[in-house]
Every structure is written in structure tokens, then in C-alpha cells.
Amino acid sequence: MDTNIFGLALRSDEPTHILLSGPPASAKTMFLISLRQHLKDSYFIDGGNVAA
């Protein structure tokens, strides 16, 4: 994954959506919670129960 996409998204003036995917227990939720602590106007949706 290109980590520059996160920098672009964080600096964007427009709303940005990033889908994180990966195996269970790969710290996706912990990463998003950490971002939310630093970005007060952000939120995330946990789609753990969504079927593909």
C-alpha cells in the first residue's frame, strides 16, 4: 500500500474516504482510533459485520 495516500487524504480540503482491508487482528481499528484522537473533526465506521 502506498502510504502517501494517507497524507493526501489528511491534507485534503474535501471529505475523503479510505477503505482499510486486511485480516483480523491487523490493528486497523486501533490505527483509526489513533487518527481520530488527533483529528477532532473525523469519524470512522466499523463495518466488521458487513457481508461482501
FIDRENPA-496885 format. One line per field, with one value per residue (C-alpha): residue in one letter; x, y, z. Coordinates in Angstrom, 2 decimals, padded with zeros to 5 digits. Layout:
% residues N
residuo = A  ...
east = X  ...
north = Y  ...
up = Z  ...
END
This chain:
% residues 52
residuo = M  D  T  N  I  F  G  L  A  L  R  S  D  E  P  T  H  I  L  L  S  G  P  P  A  S  A  K  T  M  F  L  I  S  L  R  Q  H  L  K  D  S  Y  F  I  D  G  G  N  V  A  A
east = 000.00  001.24  001.41  001.33  -002.41  -002.97  -001.02  -003.02  -006.27  -005.33  -004.34  -007.40  -009.92  -012.61  -014.14  -012.05  -012.88  -010.31  -011.23  -008.88  -008.98  -006.94  -007.01  -008.47  -006.16  -004.07  -004.70  -006.98  -009.36  -006.52  -004.99  -008.28  -008.87  -005.40  -006.14  -009.45  -007.67  -005.55  -008.21  -011.11  -013.46  -013.02  -015.00  -014.85  -017.34  -016.52  -018.05  -017.00  -020.44  -020.86  -021.10  -019.43
north = 000.00  003.48  005.34  008.71  008.28  008.88  012.14  013.33  012.42  014.15  017.36  017.42  020.24  017.89  014.94  011.84  008.16  005.38  001.73  -000.35  -004.07  -006.89  -009.95  -009.84  -008.57  -006.41  -003.21  -001.45  -000.24  000.79  002.82  004.62  005.32  006.84  009.07  010.14  011.33  013.70  014.76  016.14  016.54  012.95  009.78  006.20  003.45  -000.10  -002.39  -005.62  -007.12  -006.21  -009.05  -008.71
up = 000.00  -000.84  002.48  000.69  000.14  003.84  003.75  000.76  002.46  005.71  003.91  001.66  001.98  000.66  002.55  001.92  002.29  002.69  002.94  005.07  004.49  005.88  008.07  011.57  014.31  011.98  014.03  011.53  014.25  016.56  013.71  013.07  016.76  016.94  013.94  015.46  018.61  016.52  014.03  016.02  013.03  011.86  012.35  011.25  010.67  011.64  009.05  010.71  010.30  006.65  004.16  000.78
END
